[in-house]
Amino acid sequence: MSHPALVPGSVAVVTGGASGIGLAAALRFAALGLKVCVADLGPEKLAAAADALAAAAPGGAEDVLAAEASVARPEDMDRLAAGVEAAWGGTDVLMLNAGVQPGSSVFGPIEDWIRVLDVNLWGVIHGARAFVPGMLARGRPGAVIATGSKQGITTPPGDPAYNVSKAGVKVFTEALAHELRNAPGHALTAHLLIPGFVFTPLAAGGRTERPAGAWTADQTADFLLEKLGAGDFYILCPDNDVDRALDEKRIAWAAGDIIENRPPLSRWHPDFAEAFKAFVRG
């Protein structure tokens, strides 16, 4: 089955759509006959993405837009929504995917925190606020997809700004889903994409070859479409190292820190290392 919004003639907008998971998803939307707008930063990246999308789209370049826009700026998101409406009448599929991960520490430069939260969290909020009211008014089947992260659920040590931003995306998207399912008509759905280890420019870390454990952006986009068709809200992606069963154990253990009154992040606490291993085995 396919999501009812993924039909020829529908309109998709993908932020962070010039590379990685965003571009892979945009290419699939285009191949399905949707009109596709990708938003990103960098004219050369956008031009290359537009060419790839035009080659994939049955309608060619006429069904493709590439817009330079910063998700951190609400005025850019408002302008993007207005531009898509002027060109194609509105939006049916909104993928809020733009993200950055420069690295952070609790007491590191505040500029790192501001940038990550502005793009990863506020970008989702600004995008939803700019597009979703018009999508509801459109009265057609539609989908809002926010790209989260497992790091926003299990919150491993090492990059707290990123974890905080993605935890916020999870909470915001859950609230959005609740609001949409209580809207008259129930035509618009929300979904949280939770990628595994994916080899993209964001996660490459200077590597030029894909590690064996990583999925490709194409695999992630295929999984996204499959789970959209199934109606899943939490689209929890495996990868070549971690299957769903292990993800479920890690997520359950993280929630168990509160229930069992363990120290925070006990999975990485030396006093609980053996208990966690036994929990995974059991």
Secondary structure, DSSP 8 states (H G I E B T S, - for coil): ---TT-STT-EEEEETTTSHHHHHHHHHHHHTT-EEEEEES-HHHHHHHHHHHHHHSTTGGGGEEEEE--TT-HHHHHHHHHHHHHHHS--SEEEE---------TTS-HHHHHHHIIIIIHHHHHHHHHHHHHHHHHTS-EEEEEE--GGGTT--TT-HHHHHHHHHHHHHHHHHHHHHHTSTT--EEEEEEE--SB-STTT-TT-SS--TT-B-HHHHHHHHHHHHHHT-SEEE---SS--HHHHHHHHHHHHHHHHTT--TTGGG-GGGHHHHHHHHH-
